Amino acid sequence: MTDREIMQQALDALENSVDLVREDAYQAAKLYGNYTTRQGKVNGLKVLADDHEKAITALRERLAQPEQEPTVPLKDALQMVAAATPPAAAQPTMFGPMGTVGALFDKHVIGRLDKSWRVYVEKNT
């Protein structure tokens, strides 16, 4: 299942149960409203119903947004850049105020990232 399908399934489950929780809160208030020892249960059910509504709203808003493009893991991006970079190309070594950030992503590719997250391959063994 994709994340979107999981969110839709959670939204459906919350929408199906929110009315039951709201009804439980109403019935508890009706039955136990005069008993101070039961106010915790009544208030807890009201809070639970409100939490259901908040979760439903958040899921609806997220599902209304367009689906994001899939991304490539950084290690794979470095390997693709390394394969596409001609051997004689000059590679930058400093990147403004951020300085040089070097990292060993696996035993074959050593690369750098600038502050815009551009990938520069220094050595491809």
Secondary structure, 3 states (H helix, E strand, C coil): CCHHHHHHHHHHHHHHHHHHHHHHHHHHHHHHCCCHHHHHHHHHHHHHHHHHHHHHHHHHHHHHCCCCCCCCCHHHHHHHHHHHCCCCCCCCCCCHHHCCCEEECCCCEEEEECCCCCEEEEEEC
